[in-house]
Amino acid sequence: MALHKSISMAITFKLFLDERTAKGNGQYALKLRVTYNRKHKVVPLNVLLQKEDWNPAIQKVKPSHPNAKLINI
């Protein structure tokens, strides 16, 4: 008789500014990293931001950005 253990893994999400490649105007792509069972996928969100408009500690666009309310939904 085989014992089956069911382990529930959590799905985690993280928003980050991809600073590896800047666009021509000095903006960077906002991306979403989804992790499940230690495997991750990165999803581009088609949002470009300046470094000074992004707060990495709380993973939100700073209120000084004109579309901050829309992006932070």
C-alpha positions in Angstrom: 0.0 0.0 0.0 1.5 3.3 -1.1 1.3 6.4 1.0 0.5 9.6 -0.8 1.4 12.9 0.8 -0.4 15.9 -0.5 1.8 19.0 -0.1 0.1 22.2 -0.8 2.6 24.7 -2.3 1.8 28.4 -2.2 1.8 30.6 -5.3 3.8 33.7 -4.8 3.8 36.9 -6.9 6.3 39.7 -7.1 6.2 42.9 -9.1 9.6 44.2 -10.1 11.2 46.8 -12.4 13.4 44.9 -14.9 16.5 47.1 -14.8 18.6 44.8 -17.0 17.6 46.6 -20.2 16.6 50.3 -20.4 14.4 51.5 -23.3 15.7 54.4 -25.4 14.0 57.0 -23.1 15.6 55.6 -19.9 12.4 53.7 -18.9 12.3 50.1 -17.6 9.7 47.4 -18.0 7.4 46.5 -15.1 7.1 42.8 -14.8 5.3 40.2 -12.7 7.2 37.1 -11.4 4.9 34.1 -10.5 6.4 31.2 -8.6 4.8 27.8 -8.0 6.5 24.6 -6.9 9.9 26.4 -7.1 9.4 27.2 -10.7 8.9 30.8 -11.9 7.6 32.6 -14.9 8.0 36.2 -15.7 5.1 38.1 -17.3 5.6 41.5 -18.9 2.9 44.0 -18.0 3.5 46.4 -20.9 4.2 49.3 -18.4 7.3 51.4 -18.7 8.6 53.4 -15.7 11.5 55.6 -14.7 13.5 54.2 -11.8 12.5 57.1 -9.6 8.8 56.3 -10.1 9.1 52.7 -8.6 9.2 51.8 -4.9 10.7 48.3 -4.7 10.1 48.0 -1.0 6.3 48.0 -1.3 6.2 47.0 -5.0 4.2 50.0 -6.1 4.4 53.0 -8.3 5.1 56.2 -6.4 2.2 58.7 -6.2 4.3 61.2 -8.2 3.7 59.2 -11.4 0.7 60.5 -13.3 -0.8 57.0 -13.7 0.1 55.7 -10.3 -3.5 55.0 -9.2 -4.3 53.1 -12.4 -1.1 51.0 -12.3 -1.3 50.2 -8.5 -4.8 48.6 -8.7 
